[in-house]
Every structure is written in structure tokens, then in C-alpha cells.
């Protein structure tokens, strides 16, 4: 099986016809282009575009593909990278995914992207193809995918539409990831009415490879052949990048349902194995997955990154729907497709591997030295462009931005609401917190994902970070965490982004892994709103500055804009993923204690910081400033956690973030169902706070650890040497199945567990 053409004949708009009919009107606005952008295309070509060229420019110049509103700010991620930060970076920003050296000849590639708009329109397929798309980015780097993660944000838990989205999105993630045989090792689930019309479905994938197996997306070698393989091209996903993902939802506009892709995880599983065999045998010179913008993206990016020229015969594309026009074929975002560059000498070996895996393919053309991307239909030229103008030299906007006038009033409105006191009130407050939508157990969701398939998962939800073994012989492994707090970013976008990085960095360190690299998914409202654009600019500046301070580079990521409905934008939500490395995952540290009699220590300082907190959120308050961030303290804390884990000084560690000490103690006790006796009076005296603040403050740079009695002296010496505050606040009590906050309240673990686990089943079971 090699090629197949469709007998369908169209009234083709050729390049020659475009030159002869300059007056012909084309639907550039319907395809998402602005008038000035269309005029620029005309200037570049020296004529009006053909219908096929218009399709290519419209998708490749879309916000989703070109980053035209964000790239002027994203440059900071490169500008602020130091030589020391590049030490372990093998592939950085600009490729399908970043690649990091983790030692012993092993490398890891990871990236997070968004599939927000499609998941609102068609939850199951939107979420499923989000997983599929990010996995193909990992494949295209030459890696075997080993795990996925999904940071999710939904509207109010009791809103009638939330159940539709939760059921569909969770089923889509589980259905696709489980079918691929990839463990889902972590993520987040947040409920907030601000995401009601714009849920966030971010998908992260990670893969492992040897250094020599790295593959890049370029078409080099004049005369080398271009081949499309995998699933056939259909009508699903047409205009997904330009029409669906690059503008706000508006009820007055037509339905966007046709722009949602349809996935087949079993086809992708075969594609993974097929690609890995191609890589192992050195069959391909360059490779590119087909995601957003489909063939338009693959051909233009491969050509632009390589010799600069390519010739393609579009009629050779295998179709599921023979009625598709050439422009629709170029724009289709049908899933499970890859494009590769193969030498003529390797063509036979390529076909043999395709036949072995029963994967369809079609030879489309070859690499040229013309500097032009030429696409023909039945021998007639329908595209003749400089590929750089399509893939890399699109519009760049310096959008106006301004600090919102309302922000001063919001920041001045510090939380002064309900502060329970007394034992029974504090106990009730802990139960309320731990049963709330954001702090409750997410088992109802994560139990629908396979977390341990492949047998290399060492930690997964509900631990602070997911941990995967990379090398069975040495135990080399990685940890991953994704974090963001939209409330913090709403109050202060600069600090909110820094806090997101700090939390993910801290979560990775609590497992014992050394934080090493960053990926991000920046979710915001419309860039045409100066206030939203200011939030974006401040968030990027904050994240770039914090990466520099912590010494971890951004390796790649995604920007998702236009997350707003009817002029109401989501909170700025910069999701930050941090990758950490273990010499041996056997030394990973779980988030809960198990051994009776171990000492429980609180690391860090607690301040009266409740603005933007989960407690304030439960009281309907959003104002003030987010917690103070000390990145040097975060680095010191991480060093203590990593070294303590490596040297066997701690058996459990849990970071303090949303929900403060109350959440950390509750989750650590519930992790293995083991109680503890806790004293907070000395903490209150030391830090000058009341019991409520001690339990519910969200001060940063803190963690709770369980230390074997035999290691207390060494552990304290380590903290003393680093001049880091710590306080022995309790002891693990395996016999007493309760969280006993002495002198205040005793909360049986059975009661806590029931409250913690009942919330999601009550709403969605």
C-alpha cells in the first residue's frame, strides 16, 4: 500500500489563476485573519493568495500557532538564561519539546500544552486529543513517552454545566491515556466560577531517550523524500487552531463543534511503536507531528527549519473524506499523523516498517533547494510561498497593556473575615477546608486514570509530585509537578507566576528530586484587552525572573489566550511544570508518614498570610496581596529536602501551600491512614501568630517532614548549618487513629477521611 488519490475534482484556485484574478474576494475574516494581516500576505506574495495559501497563512498566523501577541514577552525566557542554567539543556525553546540531560547518557523530554477551547465544546474528544497531541510532540523528539499529567480547572462545582465538563474531560483523558498504556502521575483539579465558560485542560507528557536518539523537526538533504504516515486525513479539526483556539467564545457566532478533533488512541499506540523503530534503525532524517494547523504546519516548519525548499503533491494525501477541498486538507487537524523526511536509499526500509505495523503512508514529495514551498493539486500549483513567511516570520504585535485601575482597591482589601477560635471551631474549620471542592480528595478522578501501568511509577497522586523510574539498572528517575494559583495571580500577576514556580519546585524537592527544568502553559484572557495583556506581561516577567533566581531554564511550553466569554476573562493562570532528577528513585520520599514515633518537623516561618488563601476563598473573599516569596529560602529548603531524602534522614515530606499547615497535616495523615500528635502553641509563640493562623496561613517556603528518631541530630545539624528555621511540632502516633492538635482538638482520621472523600462522588458519581 503506498498512495491513493481522490477522483473528486474541484474548481481549483491555482497560483496562475490568482495572478490573473487579483479582484477575487477571499474569506480571510472567516478564517481568523485581520484585514492588515491579509494585506501583508498580499504584499509578501506580490499577488492575492490562492485559497490554499490563504488556508495556510490563516492557521499558521493564528494566535495559537504564531504567538503573535506573546512572543515579544516570551523572549525573556531566552534572554534571562545564564550559562549555568544551560548546563543540562540539550534542546531548548523552539522545537517540539525541550530535552534535558539527566545523566548516564539518558535524556528526558517534556512539555505542557493547552486544549481548553476544544474541551469546552466537546469535552471527551477535546481532552482526549489534548493528550494525544502532547504525546506526539514527545514522540517527534525521538523519545518513548512514559507518563502524562493533566492540570484541570472547572467552573463552580454545583453549576449545572460543570458535571458535563467533568465527566467528559476526565473520561477523555483516561480513555486516551489508559489506551496508550501511559501512567497519569499527577496534575491539579481546581473549581472556581471564573472558569465556568472557559475550563482549562492542560496536558503534559514526558518521554525518555538516549542522547544519540534526539530528533529535530527539519527537512534537510536535497532530494530526500517527504512522507505522511499514520491516520487518514478527515474533516475533523479544520480551523481548530485559527478559529477555535484563537478567539473568545461568543454565543452570537456559529457553533465551533466541527473544529474539534477526533482521536483514536489505539492508532496512536501503533504510531508510537512504529516511530521508535524508525528512530532505532536511523530511517528518518527529520520528523514532525501533525497537531495544530496540520499539514500546513508540518510542511512549512520542516521546510523552514531545513534547506528551505519542499515540493508536495497534495492529491497523494490519504483521505477519510474525499469531498475535502485542498484548503481543508491543509488545515485539517486530524489526529495520529506524522510527517517525516527520508533519504531515497531508506525508502524501502521505511515502507517495510510501515507494513510491519500496518500503518498507512503516502509519499508526498521531496526536499528542494529552491527556498520555496510548492504544493500542487493534480499537477497544478496551488501554493508557492517562502516557508519562513508561513512558519516563522508571521505578525508580531506589541499589544498595548496597562495596569488595571481596579487593582489598587483589590490589593487594599485584605482578608478580615471569619477567623475561628477555640477547639471545636478549629476542628470544624479543618473539616470544612478538607471537604471543600479544591482541597477534597481527587480520588474519584484519578482512580479513572491508570497511574502504575508500565511498572515504573514510583509516586503518583496524591503525593506532591509524580515520580517515574527511567533506568531499571541504576534506578535513575525523574519527578514532575505542575502548579498554579489563579487567585494569587489575579491579586499580583508578577508574584503569582513566581509563586507557581516556587510551589512546583518545592513539590519536586519534597520527593527528593533535584529540580532541573521548567515547562509552562500560560492561560489568559483576550490579548486585545490591555488589562489582560498587562497580566500576561507581568506573569512572563515574574516567571522569567524566578527561573533565573532558582537556576532552572524554561525548555518550552504553550500560550493559551482568549480564555474569556462575553468579555469576562479567567483569572491569569500560568501553569508551571518542574522536572526534577533522582540518582535513585528507591530513595524517593512519599508525602505521608508511616512509622510510629517519628518526629514531625515544620520547616520555615509562618506569617499572617491569608489573602488569596483557600480559607478566604471559602468565605467568598478575594483581595489583598498573595504570600511573600523568598526564592533564596526556597532554594535552601529544597536543598535540605533533597539532601535529607538522599541521606535517609526523612521518611516523609509534604509541602505547605494551599490550605496551609491544616491541609498538609491532614493529607500526610490520610496518605497511609496513620495519625499524629501535633503541638502548635510553641509555633504560635515563636512566630507571633494565633492558632487559626498557624493552621490556615499559606506562607511559602515551608514543608512538614517526618524524621526517624535516630536521625534527629543529623537533621537538626543540617538545618542549623543552613540557618533555616525548623520546629519540632509533633510525633507520629500509629496507635491513635486521629489528628490530635493538642490542647485544641482531636479529629479522628475516619471522620476526616469521610469528609475528605465524599465531595466529588456527591456531585459527580
KAFEN-V382511 format. One record per pair of residues at least 12 apart in sequence whose C-alpha atoms are under 7 Angstrom apart, sorted by the first residue. I is the first residue (numbers start at 0). J is the second residue. If there is no record, write none. Layout:
BEGIN
i=I j=J
i=I j=J
END
This chain:
BEGIN
i=1 j=360
i=1 j=361
i=2 j=315
i=2 j=361
i=2 j=362
i=3 j=315
i=3 j=317
i=4 j=314
i=4 j=315
i=4 j=317
i=5 j=314
i=5 j=321
i=7 j=321
i=7 j=322
i=12 j=49
i=12 j=50
i=12 j=381
i=13 j=49
i=13 j=379
i=13 j=380
i=13 j=381
i=14 j=49
i=14 j=380
i=14 j=381
i=14 j=382
i=17 j=47
i=17 j=48
i=17 j=49
i=18 j=46
i=21 j=46
i=21 j=47
i=30 j=57
i=30 j=241
i=30 j=242
i=31 j=57
i=31 j=241
i=31 j=242
i=32 j=57
i=49 j=381
i=50 j=326
i=51 j=325
i=51 j=326
i=51 j=381
i=51 j=382
i=52 j=382
i=54 j=326
i=54 j=330
i=55 j=295
i=55 j=329
i=55 j=330
i=56 j=389
i=57 j=241
i=58 j=238
i=58 j=240
i=58 j=241
i=58 j=292
i=58 j=330
i=59 j=292
i=59 j=296
i=59 j=389
i=59 j=390
i=60 j=393
i=60 j=394
i=61 j=240
i=61 j=241
i=61 j=245
i=62 j=245
i=63 j=240
i=63 j=241
i=63 j=244
i=63 j=245
i=63 j=559
i=64 j=240
i=65 j=393
i=67 j=394
i=67 j=395
i=67 j=396
i=68 j=395
i=68 j=396
i=68 j=397
i=68 j=398
i=68 j=526
i=71 j=397
i=72 j=536
i=72 j=539
i=73 j=539
i=75 j=543
i=76 j=543
i=76 j=553
i=79 j=543
i=79 j=547
i=80 j=547
i=80 j=552
i=84 j=550
i=84 j=551
i=84 j=552
i=87 j=99
i=87 j=100
i=88 j=100
i=91 j=554
i=91 j=555
i=92 j=554
i=92 j=555
i=95 j=136
i=95 j=140
i=96 j=108
i=96 j=109
i=96 j=110
i=96 j=136
i=96 j=137
i=96 j=140
i=96 j=555
i=97 j=109
i=97 j=110
i=97 j=554
i=97 j=555
i=101 j=580
i=104 j=209
i=104 j=210
i=105 j=208
i=105 j=209
i=105 j=210
i=106 j=207
i=106 j=208
i=106 j=209
i=106 j=210
i=107 j=205
i=107 j=206
i=107 j=207
i=107 j=208
i=108 j=137
i=108 j=205
i=108 j=206
i=108 j=207
i=109 j=137
i=109 j=204
i=109 j=205
i=109 j=206
i=110 j=203
i=110 j=204
i=110 j=205
i=110 j=518
i=110 j=555
i=110 j=556
i=111 j=201
i=111 j=202
i=111 j=203
i=111 j=204
i=111 j=518
i=111 j=519
i=111 j=520
i=111 j=556
i=111 j=557
i=112 j=133
i=112 j=201
i=112 j=202
i=112 j=203
i=112 j=520
i=112 j=556
i=112 j=557
i=113 j=129
i=113 j=200
i=113 j=201
i=113 j=202
i=113 j=520
i=113 j=557
i=113 j=559
i=114 j=126
i=114 j=129
i=114 j=200
i=114 j=201
i=115 j=197
i=115 j=198
i=115 j=199
i=115 j=200
i=116 j=243
i=116 j=244
i=117 j=259
i=118 j=168
i=118 j=200
i=119 j=164
i=119 j=197
i=119 j=198
i=120 j=256
i=121 j=256
i=121 j=259
i=122 j=164
i=122 j=167
i=122 j=168
i=123 j=167
i=123 j=168
i=123 j=170
i=123 j=171
i=124 j=171
i=124 j=260
i=124 j=261
i=124 j=262
i=125 j=259
i=125 j=260
i=126 j=168
i=126 j=171
i=126 j=172
i=126 j=200
i=127 j=171
i=127 j=172
i=127 j=175
i=127 j=262
i=128 j=260
i=128 j=261
i=128 j=262
i=129 j=202
i=130 j=172
i=130 j=175
i=130 j=176
i=130 j=202
i=132 j=290
i=133 j=202
i=133 j=203
i=133 j=204
i=134 j=204
i=135 j=288
i=136 j=288
i=137 j=204
i=137 j=205
i=137 j=206
i=138 j=271
i=139 j=214
i=139 j=286
i=139 j=287
i=139 j=288
i=140 j=213
i=140 j=214
i=140 j=215
i=141 j=208
i=141 j=212
i=141 j=213
i=141 j=214
i=141 j=278
i=142 j=206
i=142 j=207
i=142 j=208
i=143 j=206
i=143 j=207
i=143 j=208
i=144 j=204
i=144 j=205
i=144 j=206
i=144 j=207
i=145 j=181
i=145 j=205
i=145 j=206
i=145 j=207
i=146 j=181
i=146 j=182
i=146 j=183
i=146 j=184
i=146 j=204
i=146 j=205
i=147 j=181
i=147 j=182
i=147 j=183
i=147 j=184
i=147 j=203
i=147 j=204
i=147 j=205
i=148 j=183
i=148 j=184
i=148 j=185
i=148 j=186
i=148 j=202
i=148 j=203
i=148 j=204
i=149 j=185
i=149 j=186
i=149 j=187
i=149 j=201
i=149 j=202
i=149 j=203
i=150 j=186
i=150 j=187
i=150 j=188
i=150 j=200
i=150 j=201
i=150 j=202
i=150 j=481
i=151 j=187
i=151 j=188
i=151 j=189
i=151 j=199
i=151 j=200
i=151 j=201
i=152 j=188
i=152 j=189
i=152 j=190
i=152 j=194
i=152 j=198
i=152 j=199
i=152 j=200
i=153 j=189
i=153 j=190
i=153 j=191
i=153 j=194
i=153 j=195
i=153 j=198
i=153 j=199
i=154 j=190
i=154 j=191
i=154 j=192
i=154 j=193
i=154 j=194
i=154 j=195
i=154 j=198
i=155 j=190
i=155 j=191
i=155 j=192
i=155 j=195
i=156 j=190
i=156 j=436
i=162 j=763
i=169 j=444
i=173 j=447
i=173 j=448
i=175 j=264
i=177 j=448
i=177 j=449
i=178 j=264
i=178 j=265
i=179 j=264
i=179 j=265
i=179 j=268
i=180 j=452
i=181 j=452
i=182 j=449
i=182 j=450
i=182 j=451
i=182 j=452
i=183 j=448
i=183 j=449
i=183 j=450
i=184 j=450
i=184 j=459
i=184 j=460
i=184 j=465
i=185 j=459
i=185 j=460
i=185 j=464
i=185 j=465
i=185 j=480
i=186 j=480
i=186 j=481
i=188 j=437
i=189 j=437
i=190 j=436
i=190 j=437
i=193 j=569
i=193 j=570
i=194 j=569
i=196 j=564
i=197 j=562
i=197 j=563
i=212 j=278
i=214 j=285
i=215 j=285
i=215 j=286
i=216 j=285
i=216 j=286
i=216 j=287
i=216 j=301
i=216 j=304
i=217 j=285
i=217 j=286
i=217 j=301
i=217 j=302
i=217 j=304
i=217 j=305
i=218 j=285
i=218 j=301
i=218 j=302
i=218 j=304
i=218 j=305
i=218 j=306
i=218 j=340
i=218 j=366
i=219 j=305
i=219 j=306
i=219 j=366
i=220 j=306
i=220 j=366
i=221 j=366
i=221 j=367
i=221 j=368
i=222 j=365
i=222 j=366
i=222 j=367
i=223 j=340
i=223 j=341
i=223 j=342
i=223 j=343
i=223 j=365
i=223 j=366
i=224 j=340
i=224 j=341
i=224 j=342
i=224 j=343
i=224 j=364
i=224 j=365
i=224 j=366
i=225 j=339
i=225 j=340
i=225 j=341
i=225 j=362
i=225 j=363
i=225 j=364
i=225 j=365
i=226 j=338
i=226 j=339
i=226 j=340
i=226 j=360
i=226 j=361
i=226 j=362
i=226 j=363
i=227 j=337
i=227 j=338
i=227 j=339
i=227 j=360
i=227 j=361
i=227 j=362
i=227 j=363
i=228 j=336
i=228 j=337
i=228 j=338
i=228 j=358
i=228 j=359
i=228 j=360
i=228 j=361
i=229 j=270
i=229 j=335
i=229 j=336
i=229 j=337
i=229 j=358
i=229 j=359
i=229 j=360
i=230 j=334
i=230 j=335
i=230 j=336
i=230 j=359
i=231 j=317
i=231 j=318
i=231 j=319
i=232 j=317
i=232 j=318
i=232 j=319
i=232 j=328
i=232 j=331
i=232 j=333
i=233 j=318
i=233 j=319
i=233 j=320
i=233 j=331
i=233 j=333
i=234 j=320
i=234 j=323
i=234 j=331
i=235 j=257
i=235 j=258
i=235 j=259
i=235 j=260
i=235 j=261
i=235 j=331
i=235 j=332
i=235 j=333
i=236 j=257
i=236 j=258
i=236 j=259
i=236 j=260
i=236 j=331
i=236 j=332
i=236 j=333
i=237 j=258
i=237 j=327
i=237 j=330
i=237 j=331
i=237 j=332
i=238 j=258
i=238 j=330
i=238 j=331
i=239 j=258
i=239 j=259
i=239 j=332
i=240 j=291
i=240 j=292
i=243 j=255
i=243 j=258
i=245 j=560
i=245 j=561
i=246 j=561
i=247 j=561
i=247 j=562
i=247 j=563
i=247 j=564
i=248 j=563
i=248 j=564
i=249 j=564
i=249 j=565
i=260 j=332
i=260 j=333
i=260 j=334
i=261 j=333
i=261 j=334
i=262 j=334
i=266 j=335
i=267 j=335
i=269 j=356
i=273 j=352
i=273 j=356
i=282 j=341
i=282 j=345
i=282 j=349
i=283 j=339
i=283 j=340
i=283 j=341
i=284 j=340
i=284 j=341
i=285 j=339
i=285 j=340
i=286 j=338
i=286 j=339
i=286 j=340
i=287 j=337
i=287 j=338
i=287 j=339
i=288 j=336
i=288 j=337
i=288 j=338
i=289 j=336
i=289 j=337
i=290 j=332
i=290 j=334
i=291 j=332
i=292 j=330
i=292 j=331
i=292 j=332
i=293 j=329
i=293 j=330
i=293 j=331
i=293 j=332
i=294 j=329
i=294 j=330
i=295 j=329
i=295 j=330
i=296 j=390
i=297 j=338
i=299 j=372
i=299 j=386
i=299 j=389
i=299 j=390
i=300 j=390
i=302 j=386
i=303 j=386
i=303 j=387
i=303 j=390
i=306 j=368
i=307 j=368
i=307 j=370
i=307 j=371
i=307 j=386
i=308 j=366
i=308 j=367
i=308 j=368
i=308 j=369
i=308 j=370
i=308 j=371
i=308 j=372
i=309 j=365
i=309 j=366
i=309 j=367
i=309 j=371
i=309 j=372
i=309 j=373
i=310 j=364
i=310 j=365
i=310 j=366
i=310 j=367
i=310 j=372
i=310 j=373
i=310 j=374
i=311 j=363
i=311 j=364
i=311 j=365
i=311 j=373
i=311 j=374
i=311 j=375
i=312 j=363
i=312 j=364
i=312 j=374
i=312 j=375
i=312 j=376
i=313 j=363
i=313 j=374
i=313 j=375
i=313 j=376
i=314 j=376
i=314 j=377
i=315 j=361
i=315 j=363
i=316 j=361
i=317 j=361
i=370 j=385
i=371 j=383
i=371 j=384
i=371 j=385
i=371 j=386
i=372 j=384
i=372 j=385
i=372 j=386
i=399 j=529
i=400 j=529
i=400 j=530
i=400 j=532
i=400 j=533
i=401 j=529
i=401 j=530
i=401 j=533
i=402 j=530
i=402 j=533
i=403 j=530
i=409 j=622
i=409 j=623
i=410 j=490
i=410 j=622
i=410 j=623
i=410 j=624
i=411 j=623
i=412 j=622
i=412 j=623
i=413 j=610
i=413 j=622
i=413 j=623
i=414 j=609
i=414 j=610
i=414 j=615
i=414 j=620
i=414 j=622
i=414 j=623
i=418 j=691
i=419 j=691
i=420 j=691
i=421 j=743
i=422 j=743
i=422 j=744
i=423 j=744
i=425 j=691
i=426 j=744
i=426 j=746
i=429 j=661
i=430 j=751
i=430 j=754
i=433 j=662
i=433 j=755
i=434 j=754
i=434 j=755
i=434 j=758
i=436 j=758
i=439 j=755
i=439 j=756
i=439 j=758
i=440 j=755
i=440 j=756
i=443 j=759
i=443 j=760
i=455 j=467
i=455 j=468
i=456 j=468
i=462 j=589
i=462 j=590
i=463 j=506
i=463 j=590
i=463 j=653
i=464 j=478
i=464 j=479
i=464 j=480
i=464 j=506
i=464 j=507
i=464 j=510
i=465 j=478
i=465 j=479
i=465 j=480
i=466 j=478
i=466 j=479
i=468 j=584
i=473 j=583
i=474 j=582
i=474 j=583
i=474 j=584
i=474 j=585
i=475 j=581
i=475 j=582
i=475 j=583
i=475 j=584
i=476 j=580
i=476 j=581
i=476 j=582
i=476 j=583
i=476 j=584
i=477 j=512
i=477 j=578
i=477 j=579
i=477 j=580
i=477 j=581
i=478 j=507
i=478 j=512
i=478 j=578
i=478 j=579
i=478 j=580
i=479 j=507
i=479 j=576
i=479 j=577
i=479 j=578
i=479 j=579
i=480 j=503
i=480 j=506
i=480 j=507
i=480 j=576
i=480 j=577
i=481 j=503
i=481 j=574
i=481 j=575
i=481 j=576
i=481 j=577
i=482 j=499
i=482 j=502
i=482 j=503
i=482 j=574
i=482 j=575
i=482 j=576
i=483 j=499
i=483 j=572
i=483 j=573
i=483 j=574
i=483 j=575
i=484 j=499
i=484 j=572
i=485 j=570
i=485 j=571
i=485 j=572
i=486 j=570
i=486 j=611
i=487 j=611
i=487 j=625
i=488 j=571
i=488 j=572
i=489 j=570
i=489 j=571
i=490 j=622
i=490 j=623
i=490 j=624
i=490 j=625
i=491 j=624
i=491 j=625
i=492 j=534
i=492 j=537
i=492 j=538
i=493 j=537
i=493 j=538
i=493 j=540
i=493 j=541
i=494 j=541
i=496 j=538
i=496 j=541
i=496 j=542
i=496 j=573
i=497 j=541
i=497 j=542
i=497 j=545
i=498 j=628
i=499 j=574
i=499 j=575
i=500 j=575
i=501 j=633
i=503 j=575
i=503 j=576
i=503 j=577
i=504 j=577
i=505 j=637
i=505 j=654
i=506 j=654
i=507 j=579
i=508 j=637
i=508 j=640
i=508 j=641
i=509 j=588
i=509 j=640
i=509 j=641
i=509 j=652
i=509 j=653
i=509 j=654
i=510 j=587
i=510 j=588
i=510 j=589
i=511 j=587
i=511 j=588
i=511 j=640
i=511 j=641
i=511 j=644
i=511 j=645
i=512 j=579
i=512 j=580
i=512 j=581
i=512 j=641
i=513 j=579
i=513 j=580
i=513 j=581
i=513 j=641
i=514 j=577
i=514 j=578
i=514 j=579
i=514 j=580
i=515 j=551
i=515 j=578
i=515 j=579
i=515 j=580
i=516 j=551
i=516 j=552
i=516 j=553
i=516 j=554
i=516 j=577
i=516 j=578
i=517 j=551
i=517 j=552
i=517 j=553
i=517 j=554
i=517 j=575
i=517 j=576
i=517 j=577
i=517 j=578
i=518 j=553
i=518 j=554
i=518 j=555
i=518 j=556
i=518 j=575
i=518 j=576
i=518 j=577
i=519 j=555
i=519 j=556
i=519 j=557
i=519 j=573
i=519 j=574
i=519 j=575
i=519 j=576
i=520 j=556
i=520 j=557
i=520 j=558
i=520 j=573
i=520 j=574
i=520 j=575
i=521 j=557
i=521 j=558
i=521 j=559
i=521 j=572
i=521 j=573
i=521 j=574
i=522 j=558
i=522 j=559
i=522 j=560
i=522 j=571
i=522 j=572
i=522 j=573
i=523 j=535
i=523 j=559
i=523 j=560
i=523 j=561
i=523 j=562
i=523 j=569
i=523 j=571
i=523 j=572
i=524 j=560
i=524 j=561
i=524 j=562
i=524 j=563
i=524 j=568
i=524 j=569
i=525 j=560
i=525 j=561
i=525 j=562
i=525 j=563
i=526 j=560
i=526 j=561
i=534 j=571
i=548 j=630
i=549 j=630
i=549 j=634
i=586 j=644
i=586 j=645
i=587 j=644
i=588 j=644
i=588 j=650
i=588 j=651
i=588 j=652
i=589 j=651
i=589 j=652
i=590 j=651
i=590 j=652
i=590 j=653
i=590 j=667
i=591 j=651
i=591 j=652
i=591 j=667
i=591 j=668
i=591 j=670
i=591 j=671
i=592 j=650
i=592 j=651
i=592 j=667
i=592 j=668
i=592 j=671
i=592 j=673
i=592 j=705
i=593 j=671
i=593 j=673
i=594 j=731
i=595 j=731
i=595 j=732
i=595 j=733
i=596 j=730
i=596 j=731
i=596 j=732
i=597 j=705
i=597 j=706
i=597 j=707
i=597 j=708
i=597 j=730
i=597 j=731
i=598 j=705
i=598 j=706
i=598 j=707
i=598 j=708
i=598 j=727
i=598 j=729
i=598 j=730
i=598 j=731
i=599 j=703
i=599 j=704
i=599 j=705
i=599 j=706
i=599 j=727
i=599 j=728
i=599 j=729
i=599 j=730
i=599 j=731
i=600 j=703
i=600 j=704
i=600 j=705
i=600 j=725
i=600 j=726
i=600 j=727
i=600 j=728
i=600 j=729
i=601 j=702
i=601 j=703
i=601 j=704
i=601 j=725
i=601 j=726
i=601 j=727
i=601 j=728
i=602 j=701
i=602 j=702
i=602 j=703
i=602 j=724
i=602 j=725
i=602 j=726
i=603 j=700
i=603 j=701
i=603 j=723
i=603 j=724
i=603 j=725
i=604 j=686
i=604 j=701
i=604 j=724
i=605 j=686
i=605 j=693
i=605 j=698
i=606 j=686
i=606 j=696
i=606 j=698
i=607 j=688
i=607 j=692
i=607 j=696
i=608 j=626
i=608 j=696
i=608 j=697
i=608 j=698
i=609 j=696
i=609 j=697
i=610 j=622
i=610 j=623
i=610 j=624
i=610 j=625
i=611 j=625
i=612 j=657
i=612 j=658
i=612 j=697
i=613 j=657
i=613 j=658
i=614 j=695
i=626 j=697
i=626 j=698
i=626 j=699
i=628 j=699
i=632 j=700
i=633 j=700
i=636 j=700
i=648 j=706
i=648 j=707
i=648 j=710
i=648 j=714
i=649 j=704
i=649 j=705
i=649 j=706
i=649 j=707
i=650 j=705
i=650 j=706
i=651 j=704
i=651 j=705
i=652 j=702
i=652 j=703
i=652 j=704
i=652 j=705
i=653 j=667
i=653 j=702
i=653 j=703
i=653 j=704
i=654 j=701
i=654 j=702
i=654 j=703
i=655 j=699
i=655 j=701
i=655 j=702
i=656 j=697
i=656 j=699
i=657 j=697
i=658 j=695
i=658 j=697
i=659 j=694
i=659 j=695
i=659 j=696
i=659 j=697
i=660 j=693
i=660 j=694
i=660 j=695
i=661 j=694
i=661 j=695
i=669 j=752
i=673 j=732
i=673 j=733
i=673 j=736
i=674 j=731
i=674 j=732
i=674 j=733
i=674 j=735
i=674 j=736
i=674 j=737
i=674 j=738
i=675 j=730
i=675 j=731
i=675 j=732
i=675 j=737
i=675 j=738
i=675 j=739
i=676 j=729
i=676 j=730
i=676 j=731
i=676 j=732
i=676 j=738
i=676 j=739
i=676 j=740
i=676 j=741
i=677 j=728
i=677 j=729
i=677 j=730
i=677 j=739
i=677 j=740
i=677 j=741
i=678 j=728
i=678 j=729
i=678 j=740
i=678 j=741
i=679 j=728
i=736 j=748
END
